[in-house]
Amino acid sequence: MGIVRTDEWVEELLRDYEEKRSQDLYEGQLNKIGVPVSHHFPSSSPEEVTYHLQQHGLFQPGEWRKMKRLVGDMKDRGIWETIEHEFVQLKDQWKGPDIPVYIFPITRGYEKRQVKNKNGLAIKGAVFLFLTASHKQQELRAILAHEYHHVCRMTAQGLSEETLRLEDLLVLEGTAEQAVKRIYGKEWLAPWTSVYKEKECKSYWGKYILPLLESTDHEQNMKLMYGKKHGRPPKWVGYNAAYHLVNAYCRTKGLHDLSDLFQVSAEEVIKESSFVKSQL
């Protein structure tokens, strides 16, 4: 398991495009990327899987001409090697599952002013990272740790993507960023951790989040996590609450060993976190 040499997949796909062996650009990406990873999504077709990956950052087929240089730059920066080294370290440290990690160039990753230049997707059996060539090594390590932490916690808790409740999702995100902070430092936390101070975010908890803690409606839950740029619920409110929720729990309990967080249920975190208790 470990790091899959997806750079070779992408380079083969680009050669097919250049030599016109794949007349249909979408069909080429489907066959070279969507089909090989579709076994991780047994309830979805390869077409649905490909679309799902594109929604998370996989480059669009029409961008293929600009991908050759981007993949080359990513290889020159040793991105696959950096991620592999960190994966081995984390797997040993957390005694986590030996899963495949797929790395792909992110859509528009060749644009220097692209705001969203990295993203990740974690499912119980794999991690997908969508990256560009400009990341610092510590940034690469942090995004892997965040996503792999999800896998470790889902495995330890017996969670599945299909039945995740909002409270599970909140604690998943909050514990993952707690891992990033403790291993790599506050400077590598996700931007959403600091968009609202803890006191400000508390005012949103009862209004937007508490009534939906048991919700398994993924679409509804993600709308709450992301919020709205202009409107209500406010932008990033769910993610920000997730960080403060777990951070306050760790502060209250004095937890030092990150692996302890894998065993603590979402209900326990919410019940014992001072972020919530102070509002009762």
WOWOUR-V602799 format. One record per backbone hydrogen bond with DSSP energy under -1.0 kcal/mol. CO is the residue of the C=O (numbers start at 0). NH is the residue of the N-H. If there is no record, write none. Layout:
# WOWOUR-V602799
CO | NH
CO | NH
This chain:
# WOWOUR-V602799
1 | 100
3 | 5
4 | 7
5 | 9
6 | 10
7 | 11
8 | 12
9 | 13
10 | 14
11 | 15
12 | 16
13 | 17
14 | 18
15 | 20
15 | 21
16 | 19
23 | 27
24 | 28
25 | 29
26 | 30
27 | 31
28 | 32
28 | 33
29 | 34
32 | 36
36 | 39
37 | 40
40 | 43
44 | 48
45 | 49
46 | 50
47 | 51
48 | 52
49 | 53
50 | 54
52 | 57
56 | 106
59 | 62
60 | 63
62 | 65
65 | 69
66 | 70
67 | 71
68 | 72
69 | 73
70 | 74
71 | 75
72 | 76
73 | 78
74 | 77
77 | 81
78 | 82
79 | 83
80 | 84
81 | 85
82 | 86
83 | 87
84 | 88
85 | 89
86 | 90
87 | 91
88 | 92
89 | 93
90 | 95
96 | 98
98 | 1
99 | 126
100 | 3
101 | 128
103 | 130
104 | 58
105 | 108
107 | 110
110 | 113
114 | 116
118 | 129
120 | 127
122 | 125
125 | 122
126 | 101
127 | 120
128 | 103
129 | 118
130 | 105
135 | 139
136 | 140
137 | 141
138 | 142
139 | 143
140 | 144
141 | 145
142 | 146
143 | 147
144 | 148
145 | 149
146 | 150
147 | 151
148 | 152
149 | 153
150 | 154
151 | 155
152 | 156
153 | 158
164 | 168
165 | 169
166 | 170
167 | 171
168 | 172
169 | 173
170 | 174
171 | 175
172 | 176
173 | 177
174 | 178
175 | 179
176 | 180
177 | 181
178 | 182
179 | 183
179 | 184
184 | 187
185 | 188
189 | 192
190 | 193
196 | 200
197 | 201
200 | 203
200 | 204
203 | 207
204 | 208
204 | 209
208 | 211
209 | 212
211 | 214
212 | 166
214 | 165
215 | 217
216 | 220
217 | 221
218 | 222
219 | 223
220 | 224
221 | 225
222 | 226
223 | 237
224 | 238
225 | 235
227 | 234
232 | 227
233 | 236
235 | 239
236 | 240
237 | 241
238 | 242
239 | 243
240 | 244
241 | 245
242 | 246
243 | 247
244 | 248
245 | 249
246 | 250
247 | 251
248 | 252
249 | 253
249 | 254
256 | 259
257 | 260
259 | 262
264 | 268
265 | 269
266 | 270
267 | 271
268 | 272
272 | 275
272 | 276
273 | 277
275 | 278
276 | 279
